[in-house]
């Protein structure tokens, strides 16, 4: 049975390991290339950044991760709170794909974004991830995919 946990200080090393694993696959790099400043800055962001990271576990074995980062911009009429979010590092180990793990992590993060008042969510998408993101309601544009969480108003 897959369980899900939000990253805290206890899970920081596991989150960093999953991020390195995911980026090594996407960018075709050896995990050791992520040592030094990259890993230190990532750890600082996990610790101090306005973000939430979810990890998926099969027993004690971490099999997936997903992160949402929050930003506040100047309010607009379409996004009156100015609160927006960006999803990144959505990854599921190859042996666990097509089991709804990424969808569950995404739903957890999107629910949190709504609770925090975010009115727009963007994300980084690989070709493999696009079908899931489209199924969740994200639309495409030239730069990224986005999901408008702002309530629709008449007029």
N, C-alpha and C positions, 0 to 999 in steps of 0.2 A: 504494500500500500504506500502510495506517495504522500508525503507530508510536506507542508510549506511553512517556512519561517522567515520572518523579517530579520535582516542582518542587524546585529548589535555587536558590541566589542568582542563577545565570545565567538562570533562567527566571522570576524573580520578576515582572518587568514584564509578561511574557506572561500569567502567572496573574492578575495584577490586571486586565489588559485583558479577559480572558475572563470574570472575575467581574462586571465592570461591564457587559459586553455581555449576560450572562445576566440580571442583576438589572434592567437597563433594559427588557428584553423582558417579564419577569414582572411588574414593577411599573409598566410604561408610563411610565418616566422617561427623560429625556435623560441620556446618559452624563456630561455636564458636572456634573450634580447630585451626582455621587459624589466630586467633588474635595474637597480639604481634609481634615478630620478623618476622614471615612469611609475614604478611600483610605489615609491614614496609618495608621489603626488596623488596617485589613486587611493592609497590608504588614507591620506589626509582628507580627500573628498568624501570617502565612505564615512569617516569620523565626523567631519565638520560641515560637509556640504548639505544643502537643503535637498535631500533625496531620500528615497526609500528603495531598498534592494530586497527582493524576495529570492530565496533559495528553495529548490525542490530537492527532497531527500527520498531515497529508497533505503529505508533503515538508516544506517549511519553514512551511507554513500551519497554525496551531493551529485545530482544528475541534471540540474538546470538552474538558471539564474535570469533575472530581469530587473532593470533599474528604471526608476522614474526620477527625473530631476525637476525641481520647481524653480521658476523664475517669475519675477513681477516686473511688468512693463507699465508704462504710462497707460491709464485706462483709455479705451475707445468706446464708441457707441455699441460696437459688436461684442466687446469684451470689457464690460464696465468695471470688473474687479481688477483688471490688469494682470490677474493671476493666470499663468500658463504653465505647461509642463512639457517635458520631452522624455520619451522612452528610448532607452538604449540597452545594449548588451543583453538582448533576449536570446537565450541559448538553451538548447536541450541536447544532452549527450546523444550521439547517434543511435545507441542501443535503446533509447527511450522515446524516440520521436514517434509522432502520429498516435499518441496516447492521451492528448488533451492537456499535457503538462504546461506547454507555453500558453495555451488559451487560459488555463486557470491562473497562471501568474499574471497574465495581462489583465484579466478581469479583476484580480485583487488590486492591481495598481490603478486601473481606471476607476474602480469604486472609491479608492482613497482620493484620487484627484477630484472627483465630484464632491466628496465630503470636505475637501480643503478649499473648494470654491474655484478651482481652475475652470476656465471657460474654453480652453483650446489645448489640445494635446498633439504634438508632432512626434515623429519617430524616425529612426534610421532603419532602412529596410533592405534586406538581401532579397534576391529573387525567390529563395525558398520560403521566406517569411511573408511575402506579399499576399498569398491567398488567405492566410489567417487574418492579417490586418484588414484586408478588404471585407472579410466575413464579420469582423468586429465593427465595421462601419467607417473605417478610414478611407479617405479619398486621396487620389493622386494629384500631384502637381509636379512641376519641373524639378523642384528642389528636395521635396520630402513628401511624406504622407501625413495627413492631419485628420483629426476628429474634432468637430465642433461640439462642445458640451454645453454651450450657452443655450438657455431656453429661448425658443422662438417667440418673437413678439409680433403682433399684428401691426401693420402700417408700414 
